[in-house]
Amino acid sequence: MTAENSGLGRLKNRLAQISDLESAAAVLSWDQQTYMPPGGAAGRAEQLATLARMSHELFTAGGTYSLIEQAAGEIGGVDADTDDAALLRVTYRDFDRAVKLPAELVAELARTRTLAQEAWTKARAANDYPAFAPWLEKLIELTRRTAECWGYQDRLYDALVEGYEPGTTTAQVAAMYADLKPGLVSLVQAIVERGRPIDDAVLHREYPVPRQREFSERLVRDLGYDFERGRQDDTTHPFCTTFSVGDVRITTRFDPRFLSQGLLASVHEAGHAIYEQGSPAELDRTPLRGGASMGVHESQSRLWENLVGRSRPFWQHFFPLLRETFPEALADSSADAFVRALCKVTPSLIRVEADEVTYNLHVLLRFELENDLLEGRLSVADAPAAWNAKMQEYLGLTPPTDAEGILQDIHWSIGIMGYFPTYSIGNLLAAQLWEAATGEIPEIPAQLSRGEFAPLLGWLREKIHRHGRKYLPNELIERATGKPLQSGPFLRYLTGKYTEIYGL
Ligand code: ZN
């Protein structure tokens, strides 16, 4: 127990209040994206801005740093492998980044983001990149200034990646892609040139939404998502959000003519939510609750979505139930044909619709362009041409419009740079964790085919979930798998699976 009036006690109390403010903001934001009527938008923006300002002020206010120092003295330093030492390390890391940005820069960023996002929405709808270009220019300038405030050793991008994937450098990300790129490009080529064609028409029949909803809830409940501590609602862009360990919600979107989109979005978001629900209750209302990083978080959603949800054992178990649910649409299909349809690979223009083989090439392109733009090797005016050239090189396609090219993602319009690589880190880590888990428990695939998900979930709980944010991602990965993050498991997984599916 921590004494209430010790430095540690007072720090924990302050952090708990900040967590409450952030959770309250998360509830408002969840409501905004699910049930709020359009008329609520202006008021909600004010409410969220007020809560964000209050939690930022409470965190960066005088006293937080001395409380951290005092608490560190009380527990004999911050290096021990205890929850309290981890709390101080994580809090100091967050604090250091928060106080390095001058208030004037934070305010300018917030204003510019709102306006740039509006401009981007219109520019994308009108396929008018030049209308967005001045905003992109301004955001790059502000992002450079932000990175300079945070500081970095080697590359400006290091300071940005650090915010999403602490302890990871640009050089490490570049090395990851250098390993990945040749294998991915040649696998895509082999599939396109020699693959046995896959017909995925079965996914585009009539699938009434109420039955999709019921089936998806059965799916994620069986995987381990706890509805006593969560719920699923409809939204436009699916997400997962946490208010406390006892209330972690998922959202999804069902399309009556595209079965897999809604089902696998549910499984993906449930993967995030199962991770959050796995945080120990005693970490609630502290910065240690939740995921180690964006990449580690994404590894959980992708593991359940792709390595489990697009696998034959999984559908050996669930396909009979799926066919009972949709007897008309699936009368002439089989588990095998259904899995093949789910695993169709098609080089395409849009990242969020990409399959698991081509996906990382979309992200690599963005990583390279972000660095070129930030480090001045590429001008904003020349960026669309550079985008299109890389699409041709990596995927053999040239976007017919900028709306389907450089304007497709929201990230840059809201000033988010350095985030994209976390998607690839998630994909790689999902495969590395899968290899480690099935190495220790070789029966996992057979268990999945019988609908037994608890052993895999138990392994993830033990190795990843129960640690919350206590360890830096690299340390957590080494502890869980015995190795640093590697591309080998992911390439082995893709090559094995798709060689068989496409008869290569
Ligand atoms: Zn995700």
Boltz pocket constraint, residues with backbone or C-beta under 6 A from the ligand:
constraints:
  - pocket:
      binder: B
      contacts: [[A, 268], [A, 272], [A, 297], [A, 298], [A, 301]]
      max_distance: 6.0
